[in-house]
C-alpha cells in the first residue's frame, strides 16, 4: 500500500520514476546564498543523489516502531517514522487548525501522530494529553525530532553548487518543484 510507505521510501520511488521518465538532468533556478543572484537553469544530476539508509533497527522486524528514551524526563517512548498517509493526515489537521484558530501547531500535531507510546501507555488520547499539557519538555521534543531525522531513510538532495555570478562554491539542496515532475 503506497500510503503506508515511509516518506523517504516514497521519495526514492518517485525520484526513480522521474529518472526513468525524464533522465538524470534536472534544470531549475537556484538562488546563491552568497550574492543572492538567481542562477537560471542550474543543472542537477538526479542520478547522483545519495541514499540515506534507515540507520536503526526497528523494535520488531518489519514493524515501523522504534524505541527511544527521552534524555530529560527519562520517559521510554515508542515512535514511528512518518508514512505518506501520516503526512497527508498531518497536513489536513494543520490546515483545519490554521483556518479555525489561526494557530500553527506543526510540532505537536506531528508528535501526536508519530509517538505511539509513553512508558508503555499506547492510548492515543493519553499520548496526546501528555503532549498537549506541555508535559513533554522542549529539550525532549527536540531530541526526539533530531533522532527521527537522524534515522529516517531518504534521498540526500544536497549537491555541489558553483554560482555563475560570484563563483561561490558550496552545496545546495536541490529544489523540488512542480517542474521536477512535469517537464517538457
C-alpha positions as CSV (number, residue, x, y, z in Angstrom):
1,X,0.0,0.0,0.0
2,X,1.7,3.2,-1.1
3,X,0.0,5.2,1.7
4,X,2.0,3.0,4.2
5,X,5.4,3.7,2.7
6,X,7.8,5.7,4.9
7,X,8.1,9.1,3.3
8,X,11.8,8.6,2.4
9,X,10.9,5.4,0.6
10,X,8.2,7.2,-1.3
11,X,10.6,10.0,-2.2
12,X,13.1,7.4,-3.6
13,X,10.4,5.7,-5.7
14,X,9.1,8.9,-7.1
15,X,12.6,10.1,-7.9
16,X,13.3,6.8,-9.6
17,X,10.2,7.2,-11.7
18,X,11.2,10.8,-12.7
19,X,14.7,9.5,-13.5
20,X,13.3,6.7,-15.7
21,X,10.8,9.1,-17.4
22,X,12.9,12.2,-18.0
23,X,16.6,11.2,-17.5
24,X,19.1,12.3,-15.0
25,X,19.4,16.0,-15.9
26,X,17.2,18.4,-13.9
27,X,17.4,22.1,-14.5
28,X,15.9,24.6,-12.0
29,X,16.6,28.2,-10.9
30,X,18.7,28.4,-7.8
31,X,19.5,31.5,-5.7
32,X,23.1,31.9,-4.5
33,X,23.3,32.2,-0.7
34,X,26.4,34.4,-1.0
35,X,25.5,37.0,-3.6
36,X,21.7,36.5,-3.8
37,X,21.7,36.2,-7.6
38,X,19.5,33.7,-9.3
39,X,21.3,31.0,-11.3
40,X,18.9,30.3,-14.1
41,X,18.5,26.6,-15.2
42,X,21.1,25.3,-12.8
43,X,21.7,21.7,-13.7
44,X,21.4,18.9,-11.1
45,X,22.1,15.2,-11.8
46,X,19.3,13.2,-10.2
47,X,21.4,10.1,-10.7
48,X,23.9,11.4,-8.2
49,X,21.5,11.7,-5.2
50,X,22.9,9.6,-2.4
51,X,20.6,7.4,-0.5
52,X,20.4,7.8,3.3
53,X,19.5,4.4,4.6
54,X,17.5,3.5,7.7
55,X,20.1,3.7,10.4
56,X,18.4,1.9,13.2
57,X,16.8,-1.5,13.6
58,X,13.1,-1.3,14.4
59,X,11.9,-2.6,17.8
60,X,10.4,-5.6,15.8
61,X,11.5,-6.6,12.3
62,X,9.0,-5.4,9.7
63,X,7.2,-3.1,12.0
64,X,7.5,0.7,11.8
65,X,8.2,1.1,15.6
66,X,11.4,2.4,17.3
67,X,12.4,2.9,20.9
68,X,13.9,6.0,22.4
69,X,14.4,7.2,26.0
70,X,13.8,10.9,26.3
71,X,17.0,12.5,27.8
72,X,15.5,14.9,30.3
73,X,12.3,13.3,31.5
74,X,13.7,9.7,31.1
75,X,10.4,8.6,29.6
76,X,10.6,5.5,27.4
77,X,8.8,6.1,24.2
78,X,7.9,4.2,21.1
79,X,7.6,6.2,17.9
80,X,7.2,5.5,14.2
81,X,8.6,7.2,11.1
82,X,6.0,9.2,9.1
83,X,4.3,7.4,6.3
84,X,2.7,9.1,3.2
85,X,-0.7,8.6,4.9
86,X,0.6,10.3,8.1
87,X,1.9,13.3,6.2
88,X,-1.5,13.7,4.5
89,X,-3.3,13.5,7.8
90,X,-0.9,15.9,9.5
91,X,-1.3,18.4,6.6
92,X,-5.1,18.2,6.8
93,X,-5.1,18.7,10.6
94,X,-2.8,21.7,10.3
95,X,-4.9,23.3,7.6
96,X,-8.0,22.9,9.8
97,X,-6.2,24.3,12.8
98,X,-4.9,27.3,10.9
99,X,-8.3,28.0,9.4
100,X,-10.2,27.7,12.7
101,X,-7.7,29.1,15.3
102,X,-5.0,30.8,13.1
103,X,-2.6,28.7,15.2
104,X,0.5,26.8,14.0
105,X,0.8,23.5,15.8
106,X,3.1,21.7,13.4
107,X,5.4,20.2,16.1
108,X,2.7,19.0,18.5
109,X,0.5,17.7,15.7
110,X,3.4,15.7,14.2
111,X,4.5,14.3,17.6
112,X,0.9,13.2,18.3
113,X,1.0,11.2,15.1
114,X,4.5,9.7,15.5
115,X,4.6,8.9,19.2
116,X,2.9,5.5,19.7
117,X,3.5,5.1,23.4
118,X,4.9,6.8,26.5
119,X,6.2,4.5,29.3
120,X,4.2,1.7,27.7
121,X,0.9,3.7,27.6
122,X,-0.4,3.2,24.0
123,X,-3.7,5.0,24.3
124,X,-3.6,7.8,21.6
125,X,-5.7,10.1,23.8
126,X,-3.3,9.8,26.7
127,X,-0.3,10.3,24.5
128,X,-2.0,13.4,23.0
129,X,-2.8,14.7,26.5
130,X,0.8,14.3,27.6
131,X,1.9,16.4,24.6
132,X,-0.9,19.0,25.0
133,X,-0.4,19.5,28.7
134,X,3.2,20.5,27.9
135,X,4.4,17.5,29.9
136,X,6.9,16.9,27.2
137,X,9.9,19.2,27.8
138,X,11.1,21.2,24.8
139,X,14.6,19.6,25.1
140,X,13.0,16.1,24.9
141,X,10.8,17.2,22.0
142,X,13.9,18.4,20.1
143,X,15.9,15.3,21.0
144,X,13.2,13.1,19.6
145,X,12.8,15.1,16.4
146,X,16.5,15.0,15.9
147,X,16.5,11.2,16.5
148,X,13.7,10.8,13.9
149,X,15.6,12.9,11.4
150,X,18.8,11.1,12.1
151,X,17.5,7.6,11.5
152,X,14.9,8.3,8.7
153,X,15.8,6.9,5.3
154,X,15.6,9.4,2.4
155,X,17.5,10.9,-0.5
156,X,20.1,13.4,0.2
157,X,19.3,16.2,-2.2
158,X,22.4,18.3,-1.4
159,X,24.7,18.7,-4.4
160,X,27.8,20.8,-5.2
161,X,27.0,24.3,-6.3
162,X,29.1,26.9,-8.1
163,X,27.5,30.3,-8.6
164,X,27.7,31.6,-12.2
165,X,27.7,35.2,-10.8
166,X,30.2,35.3,-8.0
167,X,31.9,31.8,-8.2
168,X,30.7,31.0,-4.7
169,X,31.3,27.3,-4.1
170,X,29.2,25.2,-1.7
171,X,26.3,22.8,-1.5
172,X,22.7,23.4,-2.2
173,X,19.6,21.3,-1.6
174,X,18.1,20.5,-5.0
175,X,14.8,22.4,-5.0
176,X,11.9,20.1,-5.9
177,X,9.0,21.9,-7.5
178,X,6.2,21.1,-9.9
179,X,8.7,21.2,-12.7
180,X,10.5,18.2,-11.2
181,X,7.5,16.0,-12.1
182,X,6.3,17.7,-15.3
183,X,9.0,18.6,-17.8
184,X,8.6,19.4,-21.5
